[in-house]
Amino acid sequence: MGPLWTLVLSHLLPLLNAQNPLCANLTAVPITNATLDLISGKWYYIGSAFRNPQYNESARSIQAAFFFFDPKPAEDKINLREYQTIGNQCIYNDSSLKVHRENGSLSKHEMGREHVADLLLTKVPKTFMLINSLHDKNNVGLSFYADKAEVTPEQMKEFHDAIECTGIHKSEITYTDEKKDLCGPLEKQHEEERKKEKEKEGS
């Protein structure tokens, strides 16, 4: 599994902290076709914070990352194309995720196990988060994604509020840096190849 999805595809619990009313609103909900429409397209990995040493190390290795969700509602599947800059190199991975509608989760079978993640839509549009092991203080973690590499103050505030709900301090957050992205040329190459394929199919 690539480092990006190693971070986010693990067993997750709903975000619910009775002491903070803000946290009660951050819960996973069943996935509908409308949900799949919302998450379709290009997303940027903005940042994360993990207490789990393995996930924390993986997060710190990612200099920049973005990916594409291409939902297939009839198949309860999402085709995934991810581009990660790690160690000053572009790493590309093409795979698919299974959609579990009732549980509001996504899963990917790899390396002999099923990696499961609850999809958490945020109140602020055009972002989503994935929360890891909320009630396990040694493994708790959270990842934040947006449709643009630079997020608004409002979007960042919601991320920081969620971080507080997990008990993690903002100083523990690892952020990506779009300026370090080296996958732009490969993405452009892939887009041109897909365009040519569509033109052939239409001819």
C-alpha positions in Angstrom: 0.0 0.0 0.0 1.3 3.5 -0.9 2.2 5.7 2.1 -0.8 8.0 1.5 -3.4 5.2 1.8 -1.3 3.5 4.5 -2.1 6.7 6.5 -5.8 6.8 5.8 -7.0 3.3 5.3 -7.0 1.8 8.8 -9.8 1.0 11.3 -11.5 4.2 12.2 -14.0 5.2 14.9 -16.6 8.0 14.7 -15.4 11.4 16.1 -17.5 12.0 19.2 -16.4 13.9 22.3 -19.2 14.7 24.7 -17.1 17.5 26.4 -16.9 19.5 23.1 -20.2 20.1 21.2 -18.1 20.8 18.0 -16.9 17.2 18.0 -20.4 15.8 18.1 -21.0 17.1 14.5 -18.0 15.3 13.1 -19.4 11.8 12.6 -19.4 9.5 9.6 -22.7 9.0 7.8 -24.0 6.5 5.2 -22.6 7.0 1.7 -25.1 7.8 -1.0 -24.7 8.5 -4.7 -24.8 12.2 -3.8 -21.8 11.6 -1.4 -19.9 9.9 -4.2 -20.6 12.9 -6.5 -19.2 15.2 -3.8 -15.9 13.4 -3.5 -15.4 12.8 -7.2 -12.4 14.4 -8.8 -9.1 15.7 -7.7 -8.1 16.0 -4.0 -5.0 17.3 -2.2 -3.5 15.7 1.0 -3.1 18.8 3.2 -1.8 17.5 6.4 -2.2 15.0 9.3 -1.3 14.2 12.8 -0.7 10.6 14.1 0.3 9.2 17.5 0.9 5.8 15.9 4.7 5.8 15.1 4.4 4.0 11.8 1.7 6.3 10.5 3.5 9.3 11.8 6.7 8.3 10.0 4.8 7.7 6.8 3.1 11.1 7.0 6.4 12.9 7.5 7.9 11.2 4.4 5.3 12.7 2.1 6.4 16.0 0.7 3.3 16.6 -1.4 0.4 14.4 -2.6 -2.8 14.6 -4.6 -5.2 11.9 -5.9 -8.2 11.4 -8.1 -11.5 9.7 -7.0 -13.5 8.2 -9.9 -16.6 6.7 -8.3 -18.5 3.8 -9.9 -21.8 3.9 -8.0 -23.3 0.9 -9.7 -20.3 -1.2 -8.6 -19.9 0.4 -5.2 -16.3 1.1 -6.1 -14.0 4.1 -6.4 -11.1 4.0 -8.9 -8.1 5.7 -7.3 -5.2 7.4 -8.9 -2.6 8.9 -6.5 0.5 10.9 -7.0 2.9 11.3 -4.2 6.2 13.1 -3.9 8.5 11.2 -1.5 12.2 11.6 -1.2 12.2 14.1 -4.1 10.7 11.5 -6.4 7.2 11.2 -7.9 5.4 7.9 -7.0 2.3 7.0 -8.9 -0.3 4.3 -7.9 -3.4 3.1 -9.6 -5.9 1.1 -7.5 -9.5 0.9 -6.4 -11.5 1.2 -3.2 -14.7 -0.6 -2.2 -17.6 1.5 -0.9 -19.5 0.3 2.1 -22.5 2.5 1.9 -24.3 1.7 5.2 -21.2 2.0 7.3 -20.0 5.2 5.5 -16.6 3.6 4.9 -14.1 2.7 2.2 -11.8 -0.3 2.1 -8.9 -1.7 0.2 -7.5 -5.2 0.4 -3.8 -5.3 0.3 -0.9 -7.3 1.9 -3.3 -9.9 3.2 -5.6 -7.6 5.1 -8.6 -5.3 4.6 -7.8 -1.7 5.3 -11.0 0.2 6.3 -11.6 4.0 6.6 -14.7 5.9 7.6 -15.4 8.8 5.2 -15.9 12.0 7.2 -17.5 14.9 5.3 -16.9 18.3 6.9 -19.3 21.2 7.5 -17.0 23.5 5.4 -17.4 22.6 1.7 -14.8 21.0 -0.5 -12.8 19.2 2.2 -13.0 15.9 4.1 -11.2 14.2 6.9 -10.4 10.6 8.0 -10.0 9.8 11.7 -7.9 7.0 13.1 -8.5 5.3 16.5 -10.1 8.2 18.3 -10.4 6.4 21.6 -6.8 5.0 21.6 -4.6 7.8 22.8 -1.5 5.9 21.5 -2.7 5.5 18.0 -5.2 8.4 17.4 -4.7 10.3 14.2 -6.4 12.5 11.7 -5.9 13.3 8.0 -7.2 16.4 6.1 -7.9 16.7 2.4 -9.1 19.6 0.2 -9.9 20.2 -3.5 -7.2 22.8 -3.7 -3.6 22.7 -2.5 -4.1 25.9 -0.5 -7.0 25.9 1.9 -9.0 28.8 3.3 -8.7 30.0 7.0 -12.2 28.6 7.6 -11.2 25.2 6.2 -8.0 25.1 8.2 -9.9 26.1 11.4 -12.3 23.1 11.0 -9.2 20.8 10.7 -7.7 22.3 13.8 -10.9 22.0 15.7 -11.1 18.3 14.8 -7.5 17.9 15.9 -8.4 19.3 19.3 -11.2 16.8 19.5 -8.7 13.9 19.2 -6.6 15.3 22.0 -3.7 15.9 19.6 -1.9 19.3 19.8 -1.7 21.4 16.7 2.1 21.3 17.0 2.0 17.6 16.1 0.5 18.3 12.7 2.6 17.5 9.6 1.8 19.6 6.5 2.6 18.9 2.9 4.1 21.6 0.6 2.7 22.0 -2.9 6.0 23.7 -3.9 7.8 20.4 -3.5 5.4 18.5 -5.8 7.2 16.7 -8.6 4.2 14.8 -10.1 2.8 17.6 -12.2 4.6 16.5 -15.4 3.4 12.8 -14.9 -0.1 13.9 -14.3 -0.1 16.0 -17.5 1.3 13.0 -19.4 -1.5 10.7 -18.0 -4.2 13.3 -18.9 -2.9 13.5 -22.5 -2.9 9.7 -22.8 -6.5 9.4 -21.5 -7.6 12.2 -23.9 -6.1 10.3 -26.8 -7.8 7.0 -25.7 -11.2 8.8 -25.5 -10.6 10.2 -29.0 -9.9 6.7 -30.3 -13.0 5.3 -28.7 -15.1 8.1 -30.2 -13.8 7.7 -33.7 
